[in-house]
Amino acid sequence: MPQWKIACQEQLLPGASIEEKWEFAQSAGFDGIELRARGDEAFEARLGALKRAVGHGVVMPSVCLDGIPLGDVDRGADALRQVSSRLGVIAAMGGEVVVAPVSDGRLLPVPCPRSSTEDYETLSDGLRRLAERAAREGVTICLQPVNRYEGRPVNTLDQAADVCRAVGLPSARVAAGTFHMNVEEADPAGALLAAGPWLGHVELADSNGLEPGAGHVDWWAAFAALDAAGYQGWAGFACSLSGPAESALPAAVSLLRQAGG
């Protein structure tokens, strides 16, 4: 099995600056930091600081956006504008992957009152435009399906892969979120293996949304499936913590290193 490249979302790491967070991340066993880009202009304003951090050796391969309602016929256009405006910033600071969770950012009624066909067409059109921009910027945009209570119209890896297949551009990939897979996938390891050709990123959280090892996700099966699929990208901690970062994060990384071989 390969030595997996594991990053940690920045808000989980102790430290006042990104450089201090990087110092802790390395000591805890991480290979990089995953940034967060929220729905305001704050991320754009950080470009100078992020470029300086890159110059200081901080490894920041991925950026996870807040929940993006790209499939919402009412809000999709604004979501598209927000994501598009960040792609240039992400490329300028040397990022490789943009993770776009297809989330409404709120709990949803089941069943949904909207037309799934309209939502799907809105999502496909939006992803195509973003993938075109991402290709020009030299980055990859990864569509992350979330569970049915948080987002539509895609909830499984297979559904997300179908959207990427329809877009037909190598800059459009799928991000697997293990927490959401625990809700939606009957066979999580099998879903990872089947989605392998489309995977561009993996977001790590246990079945309860906490760090790996705090729930009941079978990490050995998950990493074996990624290995069998030939996945060679990054995996990033995208979770809450069961305790202090100083103890929870190193223990979780150690567990995943064992599971990954």
Backbone as CSV, one residue per row, in Angstrom:
resi,resn,N_x,N_y,N_z,CA_x,CA_y,CA_z,C_x,C_y,C_z
1,MET,0.835,-1.191,0.000,0.000,0.000,0.000,0.876,1.250,0.000
2,PRO,0.400,2.346,-0.615,1.182,3.574,-0.644,1.169,4.271,0.706
3,GLN,2.099,5.199,0.900,2.073,6.053,2.076,1.107,7.193,1.781
4,TRP,-0.055,7.168,2.406,-1.096,8.139,2.085,-0.691,9.538,2.503
5,LYS,-1.072,10.508,1.683,-0.832,11.916,1.996,-2.058,12.438,2.740
6,ILE,-1.865,12.824,3.988,-2.978,13.209,4.842,-2.824,14.657,5.289
7,ALA,-3.868,15.440,5.078,-3.901,16.837,5.496,-4.939,17.012,6.598
8,CYS,-4.905,18.168,7.224,-5.866,18.478,8.280,-6.442,19.861,8.034
9,GLN,-7.759,19.989,8.132,-8.358,21.309,7.958,-7.827,22.264,9.015
10,GLU,-7.579,23.483,8.584,-6.853,24.449,9.394,-7.521,24.783,10.721
11,GLN,-8.855,24.778,10.764,-9.532,25.182,11.997,-9.357,24.167,13.124
12,LEU,-8.901,22.964,12.805,-8.698,21.928,13.817,-7.331,22.029,14.479
13,LEU,-6.429,22.791,13.884,-5.041,22.822,14.321,-4.787,23.971,15.293
14,PRO,-4.098,23.729,16.408,-3.712,24.823,17.301,-2.712,25.745,16.619
15,GLY,-2.735,27.009,17.006,-1.791,27.976,16.455,-2.472,29.239,16.011
16,ALA,-1.807,30.365,16.184,-2.381,31.660,15.832,-2.186,31.987,14.361
17,SER,-1.159,31.437,13.740,-0.871,31.695,12.330,-0.834,30.383,11.577
18,ILE,-0.879,30.465,10.252,-0.835,29.248,9.455,0.520,28.548,9.614
19,GLU,1.583,29.346,9.849,2.900,28.751,10.071,2.939,27.976,11.392
20,GLU,2.296,28.529,12.439,2.247,27.813,13.717,1.404,26.544,13.595
21,LYS,0.317,26.640,12.859,-0.513,25.450,12.629,0.275,24.382,11.876
22,TRP,1.087,24.794,10.928,1.898,23.862,10.157,2.917,23.153,11.043
23,GLU,3.500,23.899,11.981,4.460,23.288,12.904,3.792,22.181,13.712
24,PHE,2.583,22.467,14.216,1.872,21.428,14.961,1.464,20.277,14.045
25,ALA,0.975,20.594,12.854,0.505,19.555,11.931,1.612,18.547,11.644
26,GLN,2.813,19.031,11.400,3.921,18.119,11.127,4.224,17.238,12.343
27,SER,4.187,17.844,13.532,4.481,17.067,14.734,3.421,15.999,14.986
28,ALA,2.194,16.244,14.519,1.101,15.288,14.702,1.080,14.210,13.630
29,GLY,1.910,14.360,12.602,2.000,13.339,11.566,1.323,13.674,10.255
30,PHE,0.846,14.927,10.099,0.186,15.316,8.851,1.215,15.725,7.797
31,ASP,0.786,15.638,6.537,1.633,16.017,5.406,1.261,17.379,4.823
32,GLY,0.120,17.935,5.231,-0.321,19.206,4.680,-1.482,19.769,5.473
33,ILE,-1.872,20.980,5.111,-3.014,21.670,5.714,-4.067,21.901,4.644
34,GLU,-5.299,21.555,4.961,-6.416,21.869,4.074,-7.056,23.174,4.541
35,LEU,-7.152,24.125,3.639,-7.726,25.427,3.970,-9.239,25.384,3.921
36,ARG,-9.880,26.385,4.510,-11.323,26.568,4.430,-11.598,27.913,3.787
37,ALA,-12.540,27.937,2.859,-12.951,29.184,2.202,-14.426,29.378,2.459
38,ARG,-14.767,30.367,3.239,-16.155,30.578,3.615,-16.864,31.470,2.605
39,GLY,-18.136,31.724,2.851,-18.969,32.390,1.851,-18.892,33.892,1.843
40,ASP,-17.789,34.470,2.305,-17.623,35.916,2.218,-16.326,36.199,1.460
41,GLU,-15.787,37.403,1.589,-14.577,37.753,0.850,-13.309,37.539,1.674
42,ALA,-13.441,36.920,2.833,-12.287,36.779,3.719,-11.185,35.926,3.104
43,PHE,-11.553,34.900,2.349,-10.532,34.036,1.774,-9.681,34.795,0.769
44,GLU,-10.323,35.568,-0.074,-9.583,36.365,-1.048,-8.586,37.295,-0.363
45,ALA,-8.984,37.842,0.787,-8.124,38.781,1.508,-6.894,38.099,2.108
46,ARG,-6.909,36.770,2.196,-5.791,36.031,2.787,-4.688,35.691,1.791
47,LEU,-4.865,36.023,0.530,-3.937,35.552,-0.494,-2.494,35.915,-0.174
48,GLY,-2.246,37.146,0.240,-0.881,37.554,0.542,-0.261,36.718,1.652
49,ALA,-1.011,36.507,2.722,-0.513,35.711,3.843,-0.275,34.262,3.431
50,LEU,-1.168,33.718,2.594,-1.002,32.348,2.149,0.218,32.186,1.247
51,LYS,0.459,33.157,0.395,1.654,33.108,-0.450,2.922,33.148,0.403
52,ARG,2.908,33.972,1.448,4.071,34.024,2.338,4.269,32.680,3.040
53,ALA,3.160,32.073,3.440,3.255,30.773,4.101,3.841,29.720,3.168
54,VAL,3.426,29.744,1.904,4.001,28.826,0.925,5.514,29.040,0.839
55,GLY,5.928,30.307,0.856,7.350,30.614,0.829,8.093,30.103,2.050
56,HIS,7.378,29.942,3.154,7.976,29.412,4.383,7.895,27.888,4.448
57,GLY,7.415,27.267,3.376,7.399,25.818,3.318,6.117,25.150,3.758
58,VAL,5.064,25.924,4.007,3.795,25.334,4.415,3.153,24.652,3.204
59,VAL,2.724,23.410,3.376,2.108,22.624,2.306,0.591,22.735,2.441
60,MET,-0.054,23.305,1.429,-1.504,23.522,1.457,-2.100,23.044,0.132
61,PRO,-2.352,21.742,-0.003,-2.740,21.195,-1.302,-4.209,21.384,-1.659
62,SER,-5.051,21.615,-0.662,-6.485,21.602,-0.933,-7.202,22.700,-0.174
63,VAL,-8.339,23.059,-0.730,-9.211,24.068,-0.124,-10.623,23.517,-0.123
64,CYS,-11.263,23.511,1.036,-12.654,23.066,1.123,-13.551,24.286,1.287
65,LEU,-14.515,24.400,0.392,-15.459,25.501,0.458,-16.564,25.172,1.452
66,ASP,-17.227,26.197,1.950,-18.437,25.952,2.719,-19.478,25.323,1.806
67,GLY,-20.529,24.769,2.390,-21.560,24.129,1.590,-22.028,24.999,0.437
68,ILE,-22.025,24.438,-0.764,-22.310,25.194,-1.974,-23.593,24.673,-2.618
69,PRO,-24.669,25.479,-2.670,-25.930,25.011,-3.273,-25.931,25.107,-4.795
70,LEU,-24.942,24.455,-5.429,-24.851,24.528,-6.887,-26.048,23.893,-7.577
71,GLY,-26.734,22.986,-6.872,-27.885,22.334,-7.477,-29.212,22.982,-7.147
72,ASP,-29.184,24.117,-6.504,-30.411,24.823,-6.128,-30.786,25.788,-7.251
73,VAL,-31.931,25.582,-7.876,-32.315,26.408,-9.017,-32.473,27.867,-8.620
74,ASP,-32.736,28.130,-7.334,-32.928,29.509,-6.890,-31.629,30.190,-6.510
75,ARG,-30.667,29.409,-5.994,-29.427,30.006,-5.486,-28.188,29.553,-6.241
76,GLY,-28.355,28.710,-7.248,-27.209,28.159,-7.951,-26.344,29.191,-8.637
77,ALA,-26.952,30.232,-9.195,-26.187,31.244,-9.915,-25.247,31.989,-8.973
78,ASP,-25.737,32.328,-7.785,-24.889,33.021,-6.818,-23.784,32.107,-6.315
79,ALA,-24.113,30.830,-6.093,-23.098,29.869,-5.665,-22.015,29.726,-6.722
80,LEU,-22.423,29.686,-7.984,-21.466,29.583,-9.081,-20.516,30.775,-9.086
81,ARG,-21.049,31.951,-8.866,-20.224,33.167,-8.843,-19.211,33.097,-7.707
82,GLN,-19.664,32.647,-6.529,-18.775,32.586,-5.374,-17.629,31.612,-5.599
83,VAL,-17.949,30.436,-6.107,-16.899,29.434,-6.318,-15.930,29.896,-7.398
84,SER,-16.465,30.440,-8.471,-15.613,30.883,-9.575,-14.621,31.954,-9.124
85,SER,-15.075,32.841,-8.245,-14.199,33.919,-7.783,-13.044,33.400,-6.942
86,ARG,-13.182,32.208,-6.369,-12.137,31.655,-5.512,-11.125,30.804,-6.263
87,LEU,-11.480,30.346,-7.448,-10.573,29.459,-8.165,-9.252,30.147,-8.501
88,GLY,-9.324,31.397,-8.913,-8.105,32.127,-9.232,-7.232,32.325,-8.009
89,VAL,-7.854,32.605,-6.870,-7.113,32.785,-5.626,-6.419,31.489,-5.232
90,ILE,-7.145,30.394,-5.333,-6.603,29.089,-4.957,-5.405,28.732,-5.846
91,ALA,-5.540,28.977,-7.127,-4.440,28.685,-8.049,-3.237,29.578,-7.757
92,ALA,-3.498,30.851,-7.418,-2.414,31.803,-7.196,-1.558,31.435,-5.990
93,MET,-2.146,30.759,-4.981,-1.342,30.385,-3.817,-0.847,28.943,-3.913
94,GLY,-1.033,28.324,-5.076,-0.440,27.015,-5.325,-1.279,25.828,-4.927
95,GLY,-2.568,26.036,-4.664,-3.430,24.919,-4.324,-3.671,24.007,-5.519
96,GLU,-4.007,22.760,-5.248,-4.219,21.781,-6.304,-5.690,21.404,-6.461
97,VAL,-6.402,21.343,-5.341,-7.753,20.784,-5.335,-8.717,21.710,-4.614
98,VAL,-9.881,21.903,-5.214,-10.972,22.650,-4.595,-12.095,21.663,-4.308
99,VAL,-12.462,21.516,-3.039,-13.543,20.617,-2.650,-14.822,21.433,-2.507
100,ALA,-15.833,21.065,-3.290,-17.104,21.791,-3.294,-18.216,20.870,-2.813
101,PRO,-18.542,20.882,-1.509,-19.675,20.081,-1.033,-20.987,20.619,-1.593
102,VAL,-21.799,19.728,-2.148,-23.082,20.155,-2.719,-24.115,20.175,-1.595
103,SER,-24.044,21.219,-0.784,-24.867,21.306,0.408,-25.693,22.576,0.397
104,ASP,-26.891,22.484,0.929,-27.738,23.662,1.067,-27.383,24.467,2.305
105,GLY,-26.490,23.932,3.141,-26.121,24.634,4.346,-27.223,24.682,5.387
106,ARG,-28.170,23.756,5.301,-29.288,23.728,6.233,-29.925,22.354,6.143
107,LEU,-30.694,21.991,7.156,-31.425,20.736,7.089,-32.566,20.869,6.099
108,LEU,-32.792,19.819,5.317,-33.775,19.863,4.244,-34.984,18.992,4.556
109,PRO,-36.136,19.368,4.023,-37.305,18.497,4.153,-37.162,17.269,3.271
110,VAL,-37.673,16.148,3.731,-37.670,14.910,2.937,-39.119,14.460,2.790
111,PRO,-39.675,14.338,1.585,-39.013,14.571,0.300,-38.882,16.061,-0.030
112,CYS,-38.037,16.345,-1.020,-37.775,17.727,-1.413,-38.914,18.266,-2.277
113,PRO,-39.345,19.518,-2.045,-40.417,20.077,-2.858,-39.966,20.502,-4.245
114,ARG,-38.637,20.572,-4.477,-38.145,21.009,-5.773,-38.048,19.841,-6.739
115,SER,-37.934,20.170,-8.013,-37.756,19.159,-9.044,-36.315,18.693,-9.066
116,SER,-36.086,17.389,-8.919,-34.731,16.863,-8.959,-34.103,17.055,-10.331
117,THR,-34.917,17.026,-11.381,-34.395,17.235,-12.734,-33.849,18.637,-12.887
118,GLU,-34.588,19.623,-12.403,-34.113,21.009,-12.476,-32.823,21.184,-11.685
119,ASP,-32.777,20.621,-10.487,-31.577,20.730,-9.660,-30.389,20.071,-10.338
120,TYR,-30.597,18.899,-10.917,-29.510,18.173,-11.569,-28.966,18.975,-12.753
121,GLU,-29.851,19.529,-13.549,-29.411,20.322,-14.700,-28.660,21.571,-14.257
122,THR,-29.138,22.203,-13.178,-28.452,23.376,-12.637,-27.060,22.997,-12.158
123,LEU,-26.945,21.871,-11.450,-25.659,21.414,-10.949,-24.714,21.066,-12.086
124,SER,-25.182,20.347,-13.070,-24.328,19.942,-14.192,-23.799,21.155,-14.951
125,ASP,-24.683,22.112,-15.193,-24.263,23.315,-15.908,-23.248,24.098,-15.090
126,GLY,-23.495,24.219,-13.780,-22.567,24.953,-12.932,-21.216,24.287,-12.849
127,LEU,-21.199,22.952,-12.693,-19.926,22.252,-12.605,-19.150,22.354,-13.910
128,ARG,-19.841,22.312,-15.038,-19.159,22.438,-16.326,-18.440,23.792,-16.427
129,ARG,-19.117,24.842,-16.039,-18.497,26.176,-16.093,-17.307,26.275,-15.153
130,LEU,-17.461,25.717,-13.948,-16.365,25.761,-12.986,-15.192,24.908,-13.446
131,ALA,-15.468,23.766,-14.046,-14.397,22.898,-14.528,-13.615,23.569,-15.650
132,GLU,-14.302,24.316,-16.491,-13.617,25.052,-17.550,-12.679,26.094,-16.955
133,ARG,-13.165,26.816,-15.947,-12.327,27.808,-15.274,-11.179,27.121,-14.531
134,ALA,-11.475,26.017,-13.852,-10.444,25.288,-13.121,-9.343,24.805,-14.055
135,ALA,-9.718,24.327,-15.236,-8.721,23.859,-16.206,-7.797,25.000,-16.615
136,ARG,-8.359,26.174,-16.805,-7.527,27.330,-17.172,-6.583,27.716,-16.043
137,GLU,-7.027,27.513,-14.804,-6.220,27.901,-13.650,-5.254,26.799,-13.215
138,GLY,-5.399,25.605,-13.778,-4.516,24.510,-13.422,-4.857,23.833,-12.106
139,VAL,-6.136,23.861,-11.722,-6.575,23.189,-10.503,-7.705,22.224,-10.849
140,THR,-8.090,21.418,-9.866,-9.178,20.460,-10.037,-10.299,20.811,-9.081
141,ILE,-11.529,20.806,-9.560,-12.665,21.023,-8.683,-13.344,19.684,-8.437
142,CYS,-13.525,19.368,-7.155,-14.064,18.073,-6.768,-15.444,18.237,-6.140
143,LEU,-16.406,17.634,-6.765,-17.786,17.670,-6.293,-17.944,16.673,-5.148
144,GLN,-18.342,17.167,-3.975,-18.525,16.263,-2.843,-20.007,16.066,-2.556
145,PRO,-20.525,14.848,-2.765,-21.915,14.581,-2.395,-22.056,14.554,-0.880
146,VAL,-23.163,15.098,-0.387,-23.438,15.069,1.048,-24.729,14.294,1.280
147,ASN,-25.026,14.005,2.525,-26.193,13.173,2.805,-27.496,13.893,2.477
148,ARG,-28.554,13.126,2.340,-29.847,13.625,1.856,-30.472,14.689,2.738
149,TYR,-30.022,14.770,3.996,-30.588,15.745,4.920,-29.932,17.120,4.789
150,GLU,-28.825,17.177,4.049,-28.071,18.418,3.928,-27.941,18.935,2.501
151,GLY,-28.131,18.093,1.503,-27.918,18.579,0.153,-28.565,17.721,-0.913
152,ARG,-28.784,18.307,-2.083,-29.321,17.661,-3.263,-28.729,18.351,-4.496
153,PRO,-28.744,17.701,-5.642,-29.424,16.455,-5.990,-28.524,15.224,-5.962
154,VAL,-27.259,15.344,-5.541,-26.388,14.170,-5.495,-26.053,13.846,-4.046
155,ASN,-26.215,12.594,-3.673,-25.930,12.150,-2.314,-24.935,11.005,-2.250
156,THR,-24.673,10.344,-3.364,-23.761,9.201,-3.386,-22.597,9.463,-4.335
157,LEU,-21.542,8.687,-4.178,-20.390,8.831,-5.071,-20.764,8.517,-6.510
158,ASP,-21.605,7.524,-6.710,-22.020,7.158,-8.061,-22.771,8.299,-8.735
159,GLN,-23.639,8.972,-7.995,-24.377,10.110,-8.551,-23.425,11.246,-8.905
160,ALA,-22.458,11.514,-8.042,-21.487,12.572,-8.324,-20.632,12.222,-9.534
161,ALA,-20.242,10.946,-9.641,-19.457,10.515,-10.803,-20.252,10.676,-12.082
162,ASP,-21.564,10.447,-12.030,-22.408,10.634,-13.212,-22.376,12.085,-13.678
163,VAL,-22.404,13.025,-12.725,-22.344,14.442,-13.095,-21.000,14.748,-13.744
164,CYS,-19.915,14.256,-13.157,-18.587,14.505,-13.721,-18.452,13.861,-15.096
165,ARG,-19.031,12.691,-15.251,-18.995,12.013,-16.548,-19.713,12.848,-17.610
166,ALA,-20.837,13.443,-17.224,-21.588,14.279,-18.164,-20.816,15.545,-18.519
167,VAL,-20.093,16.099,-17.547,-19.289,17.298,-17.814,-18.159,16.966,-18.776
168,GLY,-17.517,15.829,-18.559,-16.531,15.337,-19.510,-15.214,16.065,-19.532
169,LEU,-14.815,16.707,-18.426,-13.539,17.408,-18.351,-12.710,16.830,-17.211
170,PRO,-11.408,16.602,-17.422,-10.582,16.007,-16.361,-10.438,16.892,-15.137
171,SER,-10.773,18.158,-15.247,-10.698,19.066,-14.105,-11.910,18.953,-13.192
172,ALA,-12.897,18.135,-13.541,-14.069,17.881,-12.703,-13.968,16.478,-12.136
173,ARG,-13.830,16.379,-10.823,-13.662,15.095,-10.166,-14.632,14.978,-8.985
174,VAL,-14.519,13.874,-8.271,-15.386,13.604,-7.123,-14.555,13.626,-5.842
175,ALA,-15.106,14.241,-4.801,-14.524,14.161,-3.461,-15.400,13.246,-2.614
176,ALA,-14.805,12.220,-2.056,-15.545,11.287,-1.194,-15.481,11.776,0.238
177,GLY,-16.634,11.915,0.884,-16.691,12.287,2.288,-17.148,11.104,3.114
178,THR,-16.262,10.568,3.963,-16.571,9.313,4.638,-17.749,9.441,5.608
179,PHE,-17.950,10.607,6.211,-19.106,10.786,7.097,-20.408,10.659,6.315
180,HIS,-20.489,11.328,5.182,-21.698,11.282,4.365,-21.886,9.900,3.750
181,MET,-20.792,9.236,3.405,-20.886,7.880,2.876,-21.482,6.932,3.902
182,ASN,-21.172,7.151,5.178,-21.720,6.303,6.232,-23.242,6.366,6.269
183,VAL,-23.805,7.512,5.839,-25.260,7.675,5.796,-25.844,7.080,4.513
184,GLU,-25.170,7.301,3.384,-25.774,7.048,2.073,-25.353,5.760,1.381
185,GLU,-24.160,5.281,1.649,-23.637,4.149,0.880,-23.912,2.824,1.600
186,ALA,-24.555,1.893,0.926,-24.784,0.568,1.507,-23.471,-0.182,1.706
187,ASP,-22.509,0.044,0.809,-21.201,-0.607,0.867,-20.144,0.469,0.638
188,PRO,-19.702,1.174,1.694,-18.767,2.290,1.506,-17.484,1.903,0.779
189,ALA,-16.882,0.771,1.147,-15.644,0.369,0.473,-15.897,0.075,-0.997
190,GLY,-17.002,-0.594,-1.286,-17.350,-0.870,-2.679,-17.613,0.398,-3.462
191,ALA,-18.230,1.395,-2.813,-18.495,2.673,-3.483,-17.201,3.398,-3.810
192,LEU,-16.229,3.349,-2.890,-14.927,3.970,-3.152,-14.233,3.294,-4.327
193,LEU,-14.277,1.973,-4.356,-13.631,1.242,-5.443,-14.277,1.572,-6.782
194,ALA,-15.610,1.606,-6.812,-16.312,1.885,-8.059,-16.063,3.307,-8.542
195,ALA,-15.928,4.244,-7.597,-15.724,5.646,-7.970,-14.263,5.974,-8.223
196,GLY,-13.387,4.996,-8.065,-11.956,5.235,-8.164,-11.501,6.068,-9.351
197,PRO,-11.968,5.776,-10.580,-11.512,6.561,-11.728,-11.876,8.037,-11.663
198,TRP,-12.848,8.386,-10.811,-13.313,9.762,-10.725,-12.856,10.479,-9.470
199,LEU,-12.219,9.769,-8.552,-11.846,10.377,-7.277,-10.709,11.376,-7.439
200,GLY,-10.913,12.555,-6.851,-9.859,13.564,-6.839,-9.470,13.987,-5.446
201,HIS,-10.254,13.561,-4.441,-9.962,13.932,-3.055,-10.814,13.063,-2.138
202,VAL,-10.360,12.922,-0.884,-11.124,12.195,0.129,-11.165,13.044,1.387
203,GLU,-12.363,13.251,1.935,-12.546,13.989,3.174,-12.831,12.984,4.291
204,LEU,-12.057,13.055,5.375,-12.083,12.045,6.420,-12.825,12.525,7.663
205,ALA,-13.849,11.793,8.044,-14.546,11.968,9.314,-15.178,10.636,9.650
206,ASP,-15.257,10.324,10.923,-15.834,9.036,11.301,-17.357,9.105,11.237
207,SER,-17.998,8.006,11.573,-19.446,7.866,11.407,-20.243,8.886,12.205
208,ASN,-19.646,9.411,13.272,-20.314,10.403,14.115,-19.845,11.831,13.856
209,GLY,-19.062,12.012,12.802,-18.561,13.332,12.459,-17.306,13.731,13.197
210,LEU,-16.786,12.842,14.049,-15.567,13.127,14.792,-14.352,12.581,14.038
211,GLU,-13.167,12.733,14.643,-11.943,12.306,13.979,-11.934,10.786,13.772
212,PRO,-11.207,10.311,12.767,-11.108,8.877,12.533,-10.708,8.127,13.801
213,GLY,-11.435,7.050,14.063,-11.200,6.263,15.263,-12.199,6.524,16.367
214,ALA,-12.963,7.595,16.248,-13.938,7.942,17.285,-15.316,7.361,16.995
215,GLY,-15.489,6.705,15.840,-16.766,6.111,15.467,-16.575,4.689,14.998
216,HIS,-17.383,4.273,14.010,-17.312,2.875,13.584,-17.017,2.695,12.094
217,VAL,-16.458,3.690,11.426,-16.017,3.501,10.044,-14.903,2.456,10.012
218,ASP,-14.962,1.549,9.032,-13.929,0.537,8.844,-12.817,1.150,7.992
219,TRP,-11.813,1.737,8.651,-10.750,2.440,7.922,-9.859,1.474,7.159
220,TRP,-9.702,0.262,7.650,-8.893,-0.725,6.929,-9.550,-1.054,5.583
221,ALA,-10.858,-1.233,5.593,-11.566,-1.524,4.350,-11.545,-0.316,3.412
222,ALA,-11.681,0.873,3.973,-11.691,2.088,3.148,-10.353,2.280,2.440
223,PHE,-9.251,2.147,3.172,-7.945,2.361,2.558,-7.580,1.225,1.608
224,ALA,-8.038,0.016,1.910,-7.807,-1.086,0.981,-8.528,-0.829,-0.336
225,ALA,-9.735,-0.257,-0.258,-10.486,0.056,-1.474,-9.794,1.164,-2.265
226,LEU,-9.302,2.180,-1.580,-8.585,3.261,-2.266,-7.325,2.728,-2.937
227,ASP,-6.639,1.846,-2.257,-5.438,1.244,-2.828,-5.792,0.433,-4.069
228,ALA,-6.851,-0.375,-3.977,-7.264,-1.199,-5.112,-7.722,-0.340,-6.288
229,ALA,-8.271,0.846,-5.976,-8.725,1.753,-7.029,-7.577,2.538,-7.651
230,GLY,-6.390,2.417,-7.074,-5.239,3.147,-7.593,-5.230,4.613,-7.230
231,TYR,-5.953,4.976,-6.169,-6.027,6.385,-5.769,-4.689,6.848,-5.207
232,GLN,-4.209,8.007,-5.661,-2.920,8.534,-5.218,-3.014,9.986,-4.764
233,GLY,-4.230,10.466,-4.521,-4.405,11.847,-4.117,-4.332,12.040,-2.613
234,TRP,-4.810,13.202,-2.176,-4.792,13.571,-0.774,-6.063,13.121,-0.067
235,ALA,-5.924,12.938,1.254,-7.065,12.740,2.140,-6.962,13.796,3.238
236,GLY,-8.068,14.462,3.551,-8.022,15.551,4.516,-8.990,15.351,5.669
237,PHE,-8.536,15.634,6.888,-9.423,15.594,8.045,-10.456,16.708,7.907
238,ALA,-11.738,16.333,7.900,-12.842,17.298,7.820,-13.875,16.874,8.848
239,CYS,-13.630,17.197,10.089,-14.404,16.613,11.182,-14.410,17.540,12.381
240,SER,-15.133,17.132,13.418,-14.986,17.727,14.741,-14.079,16.813,15.553
241,LEU,-13.696,17.266,16.746,-12.774,16.496,17.564,-13.436,16.047,18.858
242,SER,-13.091,14.845,19.304,-13.668,14.288,20.523,-12.974,14.805,21.774
243,GLY,-11.833,15.437,21.592,-11.065,15.946,22.719,-10.065,16.970,22.249
244,PRO,-9.090,17.327,23.090,-8.083,18.311,22.699,-7.332,17.888,21.433
245,ALA,-7.066,18.855,20.581,-6.362,18.558,19.325,-5.010,17.912,19.581
246,GLU,-4.351,18.319,20.673,-3.009,17.817,20.962,-2.983,16.311,21.173
247,SER,-4.097,15.740,21.593,-4.147,14.282,21.779,-4.978,13.592,20.708
248,ALA,-6.103,14.203,20.301,-7.009,13.547,19.355,-6.391,13.415,17.967
249,LEU,-5.728,14.454,17.486,-5.224,14.421,16.114,-4.062,13.441,15.923
250,PRO,-3.030,13.452,16.770,-1.966,12.459,16.573,-2.464,11.019,16.647
251,ALA,-3.406,10.752,17.560,-3.937,9.392,17.678,-4.676,8.982,16.422
252,ALA,-5.443,9.920,15.843,-6.201,9.611,14.634,-5.273,9.386,13.446
253,VAL,-4.242,10.208,13.319,-3.283,10.019,12.225,-2.588,8.667,12.365
254,SER,-2.182,8.338,13.581,-1.516,7.056,13.818,-2.404,5.891,13.407
255,LEU,-3.701,5.981,13.735,-4.636,4.929,13.359,-4.693,4.780,11.835
256,LEU,-4.774,5.910,11.132,-4.894,5.842,9.676,-3.600,5.331,9.026
257,ARG,-2.454,5.666,9.623,-1.204,5.132,9.081,-1.192,3.608,9.211
258,GLN,-1.725,3.100,10.308,-1.809,1.648,10.474,-2.791,1.048,9.470
259,ALA,-3.934,1.722,9.308,-4.963,1.200,8.392,-4.488,1.245,6.950
260,GLY,-3.710,2.277,6.628,-3.248,2.443,5.252,-2.037,1.635,4.901
261,GLY,-1.410,1.031,5.887,-0.249,0.213,5.617,1.032,1.013,5.554
